Amino acid sequence: MTDWLASVYPWTKAFHVMAVISWMAGLFYLPRLFVYHAERGTAAGEPRDSLQIMEYKLLRVIMGPASIATWIAGLALVFTPGIVDWTMVWPWTKAAAVITMTVFHHWLMIERKKLARGEGSTGRRYRMMNEVPTVLMVVIVLSVIVKF
């Protein structure tokens, strides 16, 4: 099994990067949609209806599959011999950031349902939460590239 993982390593890595880009795009954009929803989409009809459709499809059609693909390819990379040295700090910081990113993704799913029920938070809170994926991305990229 590990010989096979080593032979497909470049393909797995490429697939992982593409999946991460798709997932991150959604993680960057969905909180921004929440800001618009909280500030301009509180009344029935438009723009609330359109925002709810956009939020749902972004989560279910793009972010959900992208996050699953990211995890599958990422775990395949972890199990590829010689790729991860667990005695270093970087795999642990990356793992913590990816787990936090996954928790953030699930928080977004909960918030989408709250917004759909008219129980969402404020635009200010969603603006602040919009920075979370950026911080996590910085930690992940520095961990993988610098390998501290």
KABEL-V45621 format. One record per residue. N is the residue number from 1. PSI is psi in whole degrees, -180 to 180 (999 if undefined). OMEGA is omega as a letter, one per 20 degrees, with the letter a starting at -180 (none if undefined). Layout:
BEGIN
n;psi;omega
N;PSI;OMEGA
N;PSI;OMEGA
END
This chain:
BEGIN
n;psi;omega
1;-44;a
2;-31;r
3;-40;r
4;-44;r
5;-40;r
6;-36;a
7;-27;r
8;12;a
9;-50;a
10;-37;r
11;-41;r
12;-43;r
13;-43;r
14;-45;r
15;-41;r
16;-47;a
17;-43;r
18;-41;r
19;-41;r
20;-43;r
21;-44;r
22;-44;a
23;-46;a
24;-38;r
25;-44;r
26;-41;r
27;-31;r
28;-38;a
29;-36;a
30;-45;r
31;-32;r
32;-42;r
33;-38;r
34;-38;r
35;-50;r
36;-42;a
37;-47;a
38;-34;a
39;-28;a
40;-6;a
41;35;a
42;-28;a
43;151;r
44;152;a
45;-148;a
46;145;j
47;-1;a
48;-46;a
49;-45;r
50;-42;r
51;-41;r
52;-41;r
53;-46;a
54;-45;a
55;-46;a
56;-49;a
57;-38;r
58;-45;a
59;-49;a
60;-33;a
61;-32;a
62;-59;a
63;-43;a
64;-57;r
65;-37;a
66;-39;r
67;-40;r
68;-45;r
69;-39;r
70;-47;a
71;-45;a
72;-50;a
73;-39;r
74;-43;r
75;-36;r
76;-39;r
77;-41;r
78;-39;a
79;-3;r
80;126;a
81;136;r
82;2;a
83;-44;a
84;128;r
85;101;a
86;-4;r
87;-12;r
88;170;a
89;-36;a
90;-40;a
91;-29;a
92;-41;r
93;-38;r
94;-46;a
95;-44;r
96;-42;a
97;-39;r
98;-40;r
99;-42;r
100;-39;r
101;-38;r
102;-41;r
103;-42;r
104;-42;r
105;-45;a
106;-34;r
107;-41;r
108;-39;r
109;-41;r
110;-44;a
111;-36;r
112;-43;r
113;-39;r
114;-44;r
115;-39;r
116;-30;r
117;-3;a
118;20;a
119;16;a
120;174;a
121;-166;a
122;159;r
123;-36;r
124;-44;a
125;-43;r
126;-33;r
127;-43;r
128;-42;a
129;-20;r
130;-18;a
131;-17;a
132;-50;a
133;-30;r
134;-46;r
135;-45;r
136;-39;r
137;-42;r
138;-45;r
139;-45;a
140;-49;a
141;-45;r
142;-39;r
143;-46;a
144;-39;a
145;-47;a
146;-31;a
147;57;a
148;999;none
END
